[in-house]
């Protein structure tokens, strides 16, 4: 079939909205008619080059990262199934999980679907399985898809492992949000930081990830929740999601935190900035209490290696610094669970969407994100 898509032909360029050709699903695949796609910061990392693989490494793997159709936070209806698909059928409503979950690899078997072995090909741009393309430009050029999904198109073909069936009464535009940002932020607080009732929590950066870390910490029963962000209106909005204190910078937060806790500092500190850089780690861990935990959820440039950290303080105060991907969630369990919480009025999704856009306005949506105008922008089809 013919459809349209937002294509990034190379880093440091705009998304190009073009007609494309989409193949039918092959073995183990489904075709999805999408209702919406979130504008996540991870796609911006392709534009800036932060998430671009070394060309020599990509060549050795046989991968061609560009051109690529963006988008990895979407939900829609299954309109066709390929041979061998057993868990889905036409008419099912699904959320596309940006990390596939096969359910059979060692990681999935251990309850760690967020590091499923199929995730090894997230940036390869090809279909899971035969590593070929279903999406093609008007000239016949194969197009990659971001995180095996490519939701910057009203129709896409994905592997069955990337699709999570959901209840058909959940609004699909809101369901799209749990395909990445909500699950990642909420899980960073609940699963990774393991926030306990009565604890003090600091969330650094309250965009699409951070705002959900705030509401995850609130849902877990945190006593004090600091929302740290330079944008005034985001700090004000954080109160809606459960923040009790706000600060415009880590320095300001550290001073308030020391006074509030009589110098004990925060039990948990979660880094959810737009980009993780090595110079942020030392001040972040400086706010962590003895025996506390720091969680890095923000995406760093793939070549980022230099980190400022006081190792004496880390060991002698028994602090923990841990990584987090997709909120260390199990998408086949946690995506339906989060949507049930939304359905019961306990999880805020409607309040996350600041502005909606058409596919043709994708570049405007990302400029709004850069300008601090969005918590989460969303393309609606």
Long-range contacts (C-beta under 8 A, 24 or more apart in sequence): 1-155, 3-153, 3-154, 3-155, 4-153, 4-154, 4-359, 5-69, 5-135, 5-143, 5-150, 5-152, 5-153, 5-359, 6-69, 6-70, 6-71, 6-152, 6-153, 6-359, 6-362, 7-67, 7-68, 7-69, 7-70, 7-137, 7-143, 8-46, 8-47, 8-66, 8-67, 8-68, 8-69, 8-70, 9-66, 9-67, 10-66, 10-67, 11-46, 11-47, 11-48, 11-49, 11-52, 11-66, 12-47, 12-48, 12-49, 13-47, 14-363, 15-47, 15-70, 15-152, 15-362, 15-363, 15-366, 17-359, 17-360, 17-362, 18-137, 18-138, 19-138, 20-69, 20-135, 20-136, 20-137, 20-138, 20-143, 20-153, 21-135, 21-136, 21-137, 21-138, 22-134, 22-135, 22-136, 22-153, 22-155, 22-156, 22-157, 23-133, 23-134, 23-135, 23-136, 23-157, 24-80, 24-82, 24-134, 24-157, 25-80, 25-81, 25-82, 25-85, 25-134, 25-157, 26-82, 26-83, 26-127, 26-129, 26-130, 26-134, 27-82, 27-83, 27-84, 27-129, 28-82, 28-83, 28-84, 28-85, 28-128, 28-129, 28-159, 28-160, 28-161, 29-81, 29-82, 29-85, 29-127, 29-129, 29-134, 29-157, 29-158, 29-159, 29-160, 30-78, 30-80, 30-81, 30-82, 30-85, 30-88, 30-94, 30-157, 30-158, 30-159, 30-160, 30-163, 31-78, 31-79, 31-80, 31-81, 31-155, 31-156, 31-157, 32-74, 32-76, 32-77, 32-78, 32-79, 32-94, 32-96, 32-155, 32-156, 32-157, 32-158, 32-163, 33-76, 33-77, 33-79, 33-154, 33-155, 34-74, 34-75, 34-76, 34-151, 34-153, 34-154, 34-155, 34-156, 34-176, 34-381, 35-74, 35-75, 35-76, 35-77, 35-172, 35-173, 35-176, 35-380, 35-381, 36-74, 36-75, 36-76, 36-172, 36-173, 36-176, 36-378, 36-379, 36-380, 36-381, 37-71, 37-73, 37-74, 37-151, 37-152, 37-176, 37-378, 37-379, 37-381, 38-73, 38-74, 38-151, 38-176, 38-177, 38-179, 38-180, 38-181, 38-208, 38-376, 38-377, 38-378, 38-379, 39-73, 39-357, 39-362, 39-365, 39-366, 39-369, 39-374, 39-376, 39-377, 39-378, 39-379, 40-72, 40-73, 40-180, 40-181, 40-208, 40-376, 41-207, 41-208, 41-209, 41-274, 41-299, 41-369, 42-72, 42-98, 42-146, 42-147, 42-180, 42-299, 43-70, 43-71, 43-72, 43-146, 43-152, 43-366, 44-274, 44-366, 44-369, 44-370, 45-275, 45-299, 45-301, 46-70, 46-146, 47-366, 49-301, 50-275, 50-299, 50-300, 50-301, 50-302, 51-123, 51-299, 51-301, 51-302, 52-302, 53-123, 53-302, 54-302, 54-303, 61-124, 62-131, 63-123, 63-124, 63-125, 63-126, 64-125, 64-142, 64-144, 65-123, 65-124, 65-125, 65-144, 66-125, 66-144, 67-137, 67-141, 67-143, 67-144, 68-125, 68-143, 68-144, 68-145, 68-146, 68-150, 69-135, 69-143, 69-144, 69-145, 69-146, 69-150, 69-152, 69-153, 69-156, 70-146, 70-150, 70-151, 70-152, 70-362, 71-146, 71-149, 71-150, 71-151, 71-152, 71-153, 71-379, 72-96, 72-98, 72-146, 72-147, 72-149, 72-150, 72-151, 72-179, 72-180, 73-98, 73-151, 73-176, 73-177, 73-179, 73-180, 73-181, 74-149, 74-151, 74-156, 74-176, 74-179, 75-166, 75-172, 75-173, 75-175, 75-176, 75-179, 76-172, 77-172, 78-163, 79-155, 85-160, 86-160, 87-160, 87-165, 88-160, 88-163, 88-165, 92-165, 92-168, 93-165, 93-166, 93-167, 93-168, 93-170, 93-172, 93-175, 94-163, 94-164, 94-165, 94-166, 95-163, 95-164, 95-166, 95-175, 95-176, 95-178, 95-179, 95-335, 95-339, 96-149, 96-151, 96-156, 96-158, 96-162, 96-163, 96-164, 96-179, 97-162, 97-163, 97-164, 97-179, 97-331, 97-335, 98-122, 98-147, 98-148, 98-149, 98-162, 98-179, 98-180, 98-326, 99-147, 99-325, 99-326, 99-331, 100-128, 100-148, 100-159, 100-161, 100-162, 101-161, 101-164, 101-330, 101-331, 101-332, 102-161, 103-161, 103-332, 111-330, 112-328, 112-330, 113-329, 113-330, 113-331, 113-332, 114-325, 114-326, 114-327, 114-328, 114-329, 114-330, 114-331, 115-325, 116-161, 118-148, 118-159, 118-161, 121-148, 122-147, 122-148, 123-147, 127-157, 127-159, 128-159, 128-161, 128-162, 129-159, 149-179, 151-176, 151-179, 152-359, 152-362, 152-379, 153-359, 154-359, 154-381, 164-331, 164-332, 164-335, 164-336, 166-335, 166-336, 166-339, 167-336, 167-339, 167-340, 167-343, 169-343, 170-339, 170-342, 170-343, 173-353, 173-378, 173-380, 174-342, 174-349, 174-350, 174-353, 175-339, 176-378, 177-349, 177-352, 177-353, 177-376, 177-378, 178-335, 178-338, 178-339, 178-349, 179-335, 180-326, 181-208, 181-209, 181-212, 181-352, 181-376, 182-212, 182-338, 182-347, 182-349, 182-352, 183-212, 183-326, 183-327, 183-329, 183-331, 183-334, 183-335, 183-338, 184-209, 184-212, 184-297, 184-324, 184-325, 184-326, 184-327, 184-329, 185-209, 185-210, 185-211, 185-212, 185-213, 185-214, 185-215, 185-216, 185-272, 185-297, 185-327, 186-212, 186-213, 186-215, 186-216, 186-219, 186-327, 186-338, 186-347, 187-216, 187-324, 187-326, 187-327, 187-328, 187-329, 187-334, 188-212, 188-213, 188-216, 188-270, 188-272, 188-295, 188-297, 188-324, 188-327, 188-328, 189-213, 189-214, 189-216, 189-217, 189-220, 189-222, 189-268, 189-270, 190-216, 190-217, 190-219, 190-220, 190-327, 191-327, 191-328, 191-329, 192-270, 192-295, 192-297, 192-322, 192-324, 192-327, 192-328, 193-217, 193-268, 193-270, 193-293, 193-295, 194-268, 194-293, 195-220, 195-221, 195-222, 195-267, 195-268, 196-220, 196-221, 196-267, 197-221, 197-222, 197-223, 198-222, 198-223, 199-223, 199-224, 199-266, 199-267, 199-268, 200-224, 200-225, 200-226, 200-257, 200-260, 200-261, 200-264, 200-265, 200-266, 200-267, 200-268, 200-289, 201-225, 201-226, 201-266, 201-267, 201-268, 201-269, 201-270, 202-226, 202-228, 202-253, 202-257, 202-266, 202-268, 202-269, 202-270, 202-287, 203-227, 203-228, 203-243, 203-269, 203-270, 203-272, 204-228, 204-250, 204-253, 204-269, 204-270, 204-271, 204-272, 204-273, 204-280, 204-284, 205-229, 205-271, 205-272, 205-273, 205-274, 205-298, 206-234, 206-235, 206-237, 206-238, 206-243, 206-272, 206-375, 207-234, 207-272, 207-274, 207-369, 207-374, 207-375, 207-376, 208-352, 208-374, 208-375, 208-376, 209-272, 209-297, 209-298, 210-270, 210-272, 210-273, 211-237, 211-238, 211-241, 211-352, 211-375, 212-241, 212-352, 213-270, 213-272, 213-297, 214-238, 214-241, 214-242, 214-243, 215-241, 215-242, 215-347, 215-348, 217-242, 217-268, 217-270, 218-242, 218-243, 219-346, 219-347, 224-260, 224-261, 224-266, 226-253, 226-256, 226-257, 226-266, 228-252, 228-253, 230-372, 231-372, 234-372, 234-375, 237-351, 237-375, 240-348, 240-351, 241-348, 241-351, 250-280, 250-283, 250-284, 250-287, 251-283, 253-287, 254-283, 254-286, 254-287, 257-287, 261-289, 264-289, 264-290, 265-289, 265-290, 265-292, 266-292, 267-292, 267-293, 268-292, 268-293, 268-294, 268-295, 269-293, 269-294, 269-295, 270-294, 270-295, 270-297, 271-295, 271-296, 271-297, 271-298, 272-297, 272-298, 273-298, 274-298, 275-299, 275-300, 275-301, 276-300, 276-304, 277-301, 277-304, 278-304, 278-305, 278-306, 278-307, 278-308, 279-308, 281-307, 281-308, 281-309, 281-321, 282-308, 282-309, 282-310, 285-309, 285-310, 285-313, 285-314, 285-319, 285-321, 286-310, 286-313, 288-319, 290-317, 290-318, 290-319, 291-317, 291-318, 291-319, 292-319, 292-320, 293-319, 293-320, 293-321, 293-322, 294-319, 294-320, 294-321, 294-322, 295-322, 295-323, 295-324, 296-321, 296-322, 296-323, 296-324, 297-324, 297-327, 352-376, 353-377, 353-378, 356-380
